[in-house]
Amino acid sequence: MLGGLITTVVLSTAADLAMVAAGIFPPAGQPMSEGMFLLAAAYRLAFTVVGGYVTARLAPSRPMRHAMVLAGIGVLAGLGGLVAFYKIGGPAMGPAWYAIQIPLTAIPGVWAGAWLAMRSPRMAA
């Protein structure tokens, strides 16, 4: 599970930094458009799937259970972000839909990655 968590965090952070370095996203603290948030949501969901895949592949047994623990961590972290959105930043942190979708996509994203891993030939055997 730790491997999947690290994978998701590292990929998301690296993509964010790459988007800023490429001039696609503005520097930290500057406002982003809805389209930029949509792009960020899309690649973060893809990285959530990858994290679920890595977790399932690395699990010594019961890969889906390990993946769902990761999903639970994602939901809790997403809810923390949602609370921060409404208590601290509001619209200055971005659109509400972005903050709401993070905890909502954690379980299906991680599940999809684990499902893909469990269907791979090495795990199916």
Sequence and secondary structure as in RCSB ss.txt:
>XXXX:A:sequence
MLGGLITTVVLSTAADLAMVAAGIFPPAGQPMSEGMFLLAAAYRLAFTVVGGYVTARLAPSRPMRHAMVLAGIGV
LAGLGGLVAFYKIGGPAMGPAWYAIQIPLTAIPGVWAGAWLAMRSPRMAA
>XXXX:A:secstr
 HHHHHHHHHHHHHHHHHHHHTTSS  TTS   HHHHHHHHHHHHHHHHHHHHHHHHH SS HHHHHHHHHHHHH
HHHHHHHHHIIIIIGGGG  HHHHHHHHHHHHHHHHHHHHHHHHSHHHH 
